[in-house]
């Protein structure tokens, strides 16, 4: 899973789809996830990174990540798997 080629992400959470011109905003953890996706890391690698850094259990992370990934997919911000 990887962010689309036409996706620009700022450190402040501004996300721009340069192909469509649509813009979005996300919180710092969303930016962190997008940057990890940009590296084309697996779900397991992203989960390990964030579970080590934040006080969250795996089930909560998995649900929240899935919800966030679905939003990114709906707005064409990640490439299809």
C-alpha positions as CSV (number, residue, x, y, z in Angstrom):
1,X,0.0,0.0,0.0
2,X,1.4,3.3,-1.0
3,X,0.3,6.9,-1.4
4,X,-0.6,8.0,-4.9
5,X,2.0,9.6,-7.1
6,X,-0.1,12.8,-7.2
7,X,-0.3,13.2,-3.4
8,X,1.6,16.0,-1.6
9,X,1.7,16.0,2.2
10,X,2.8,18.9,4.4
11,X,4.1,18.6,7.9
12,X,1.2,20.7,9.1
13,X,-1.3,18.1,7.9
14,X,-2.3,19.6,4.6
15,X,-2.8,16.9,1.9
16,X,-3.2,17.8,-1.7
17,X,-4.2,15.5,-4.6
18,X,-2.4,17.4,-7.4
19,X,-4.3,15.4,-10.1
20,X,-7.7,16.5,-8.9
21,X,-6.8,19.7,-7.1
22,X,-8.7,18.5,-4.0
23,X,-7.2,19.2,-0.6
24,X,-7.7,17.7,2.8
25,X,-6.3,18.0,6.3
26,X,-5.3,15.5,8.9
27,X,-3.9,15.4,12.4
28,X,-0.2,14.7,13.2
29,X,-0.8,10.9,13.5
30,X,-2.5,11.0,10.1
31,X,0.6,12.7,8.7
32,X,2.8,10.1,10.3
33,X,0.7,7.3,8.7
34,X,0.8,9.0,5.3
35,X,4.5,9.3,5.5
36,X,4.9,5.6,6.4
37,X,2.6,4.7,3.5
38,X,4.7,6.9,1.3
39,X,7.6,4.5,2.1
40,X,5.5,1.6,0.9
41,X,5.7,-0.1,4.2
42,X,3.5,-3.1,5.0
43,X,0.6,-2.9,7.4
44,X,2.7,-5.0,9.9
45,X,5.6,-2.5,9.7
46,X,3.3,0.5,10.2
47,X,1.5,-1.2,13.1
48,X,4.7,-2.1,14.8
49,X,6.1,1.4,14.4
50,X,2.9,3.1,15.8
51,X,2.2,0.5,18.5
52,X,5.7,1.1,19.9
53,X,5.3,4.8,19.8
54,X,1.7,5.3,21.1
55,X,-0.3,3.9,24.0
56,X,-2.9,2.0,21.9
57,X,-3.8,-1.7,21.7
58,X,-3.6,-3.6,18.5
59,X,-7.4,-4.0,18.0
60,X,-8.0,-0.3,18.3
61,X,-5.1,0.5,16.0
62,X,-6.3,-2.0,13.4
63,X,-9.8,-0.6,13.4
64,X,-8.7,3.0,13.2
65,X,-6.1,2.3,10.6
66,X,-8.7,0.4,8.5
67,X,-11.1,3.4,8.8
68,X,-8.3,5.9,7.8
69,X,-7.2,3.7,4.9
70,X,-10.8,3.5,3.6
71,X,-11.0,7.3,3.7
72,X,-7.7,7.6,1.8
73,X,-8.9,5.1,-0.7
74,X,-12.2,6.8,-1.2
75,X,-10.4,10.1,-2.0
76,X,-7.9,8.4,-4.3
77,X,-5.0,9.2,-2.0
78,X,-3.5,5.7,-2.0
79,X,-2.8,3.3,-4.8
80,X,-5.0,0.2,-5.0
81,X,-3.6,-2.9,-3.5
